[in-house]
Amino acid sequence: MGEAKSTWDFDHKLQYKKTQLDDTNYKLEVITNSKVNFERMSGFLLRRSYLICGGYDYSLKVTKGVESFDFKRQSPNLIRSNLVAKLECVSS
């Protein structure tokens, strides 16, 4: 626990890190690259959360990396940050 494990997801064609904070809490970080858009990264977070928690009973809080709808037009040379979220699996 507490150690980030970096993994490549071939289905979504992206790299991510998963850190287990305790039995039910995780930090997920999707690594930004020029070929992966925000929609794929955010969809990946939802799907990965489902797999980690084993169902829909989870809470996902994005803490870094959300971009505005028109960020490319406003800041075409912006270097995007990784998409980071805290995942809590809720036991029923």
C-alpha positions, -999 to +999 in steps of 0.1 A: +000+000+000+011+036-007+033+027-036+023+039-071+021+012-097+024+024-133+005+004-159-002+006-196-038+000-206-038-014-242-076-012-247-077+026-240-041+032-253-030+051-222-007+049-192-019+053-156-008+050-120-027+033-092-018+039-056-037+020-029-040+043+001-059+018+024-084-011+020-110+010+002-092+042-010-071+046-041-054+074-060-057+071-098-036+092-122-040+090-159-008+101-177-013+128-203+001+124-238-007+141-271-026+112-285-051+107-257-080+131-254-098+142-222-129+122-231-109+089-233-091+097-200-122+105-181-141+075-195-111+053-185-114+066-149-150+055-147-144+021-161-112+014-140-131+025-109-158+000-116-132-028-120-113-019-089-144-016-067-162-045-083-194-026-091-210+008-091-207+014-053-178+039-055-171+076-051-147+093-075-134+128-069-113+144-096-086+165-079-065+177-109-065+178-147-100+189-157-100+211-187-125+235-200-146+228-231-127+252-253-092+250-238-076+242-271-089+274-287-080+296-256-046+280-250-034+261-280+001+255-266-010+246-231+008+216-216-020+196-199-015+181-165-023+144-156-059+136-147-058+127-110-087+113-089-093+099-055-114+067-056-133+054-026-150+020-028-181+020-007-191-013+009-229-019+010 
